[in-house]
Amino acid sequence: MIKDVLEKEYFQVVKGGITYPKGIKAAGVKCGIRFNKKDLTLIYSEKVADAWGTFTTNKFKAAPLIVTKKNLSESKGKLQAILINSGIANACTGEKGLKDAWETVNYVSEGLKIDKKYVAVTSTGKIGEFLPLKKIKTGLKEAISKLSTSGGTEAAEAILTTDTKKKEIAVNFKLSEKEVKIGGMAKGSGMIHPNMATMLGFITSDISIKGELLQEALKQVVEKTFNMISVDGDTSTNDMVLFITNGLAGNKIVDKKDADYYKFLEALQYVAKYLARCIAKDGEGATKMIEVEVQNAVSFGEAKKVAKAVINSPLVKTAIFGKDPNWGRILAAVGYSGAEVMPDKVDLYLKEKIVEDGQPLKFSKRAIHKYLKLSDEIKILVDLKMGKESAIAWGCDLTYDYVKINIKYN
């Protein structure tokens, strides 16, 4: 749980979410896609906002991603509204799916009286089904009427599918004596292996910042947060992270990589990391979150290969679920990761150092078993001792319930 106010070096974490920044409103409503659950979210900025997004690398990109990318290009990186539906992904739906996605853009444009190119749409849910346009149109009218600065939590609820809990966060910090705010929300529980994943992330701010720096910051942050999580190794057709900022904080525009930029970058990184960890912890059927840290690699890319290989290994994930200190599975994943590794240098820690220079040390299996049994967050540390770069990946154990959830998903 986030405390109401948690002091950080440059920023504070506060209670709130997507509507925390100035000029941002949202609503989450039931439109009838999902039985008796909220399933339609609308985010709106009172002022046209600078925007940037990252999108799935899956070749089967869902229709709303294609539409949103085109609008971002047409508007030269500007957005004012984001519509999200849950329950149906509108993926693998051909020309009709694309037409339907554009129709929902029209609904938002007409309902809010804004230019079509300032509208982003995104969907999450079952692949291969068409959107119920009448339900969405009716639900959108209700969402528009309910837009408010207090609508963030309901908005975060309405984007969920197999998630068990909402994922939202807010922070603030000072730039040129002005208070700057960042809010975020995300969804994701299964089909999580982002490569920019069904993972959606939305971040809002009121900072005034040059568009090129916003793009660079988001790209860097996504690479080290959302792209470092994996629940099941499946990259979704619908993965998307969108960031919008309307500049209403009134700070002196951040137009170069100075101290103000790095304050913003640190706060943004914290928001994205928190949301990414929430997704990993809420993996379908998960009982444990797993953090894999790789130290002293020759590059971040090489460290990332190792961390993602370990976090994705079904054998490692099932060993953690079974409370089994089977460290050989971890080293095997390190070995097949494709990274530059010298086996006779590798150290491995699981609560304590259990491998040094590629060789096992004496340790208490009973103590490690107890750690795996009692802790809901498991830390694996791999020291390659080859360079100075590091990477951290987050995932979860693989359980019986993961299979049950996915054979029943509809």
Summary of the structure (lengths in Angstrom):
residues: 410
radius of gyration: 21.6
end to end distance: 30.5
largest distance: 68.8
contacts: 1565
relative contact order: 0.14
helix: 36%
strand: 29%
